[in-house]
Amino acid sequence: MTGRGLGERGSVVAEFAIALPAVVLVLLFGAGAVSASGMSVRLQDAASDAARIVARGEPDARAAQVMQSAVAGSTTGVERVGDVVCVTASAVAPVIALTLTARACALAGGL
């Protein structure tokens, strides 16, 4: 019986125990990045919709309602500069705790 020496016993388990948390962290970060990119697209799309809604003359509260329906927990700001209405929206990505921001503008009175 000359197989493995006693010094190597359990080395596979030890290596697995060290590698597993690293693999889990990489997978979680990857899932968080994919989730954040999807949320960023939804946030930009909703900001564009909200800017057009406010530019048509609807109240700012309607823009906030559109943002909340698209991305729960988002905050909305409306800014008017001359004939241009800009909506800025931000939200926190859930897994990686990254603050995402989107801004869209529309010409007031436009369709």
C-alpha positions, 0 to 999 in steps of 0.5 A, a space after each residue: 500500500 504505497 498510494 498517497 502519503 498521509 500528508 496529502 490526505 484531504 487535500 482535495 477537500 481543502 482545495 475545494 473548500 478554498 475554490 468554492 467561495 471564489 467561484 460563488 463570488 464570481 457567479 454572483 458578480 456576473 449575475 449582478 452585472 447582467 441584472 444591472 445592465 437590464 435595469 439600466 435599459 429599463 431605466 433609460 426607456 422609462 426616463 424617455 417615456 416620462 420625459 415625453 409624458 411631461 412634455 405633453 403637459 401631464 403632471 410631474 407625478 405622472 412621470 414618477 408613476 411611470 418610473 415606479 412602474 418600470 423600476 421599483 424604488 427609482 427616484 425621479 427629477 424633472 427639470 425644465 429649461 426653456 422648451 425642453 423638459 428633462 427627466 433624470 431617474 436613478 435606482 440602485 442595482 440590487 446585487 452589486 449595489 451600484 447606483 444607475 442613472 438615466 436622463 432623457 429630454 423631450 421638446 415641450 408641446 411635442 407628441 
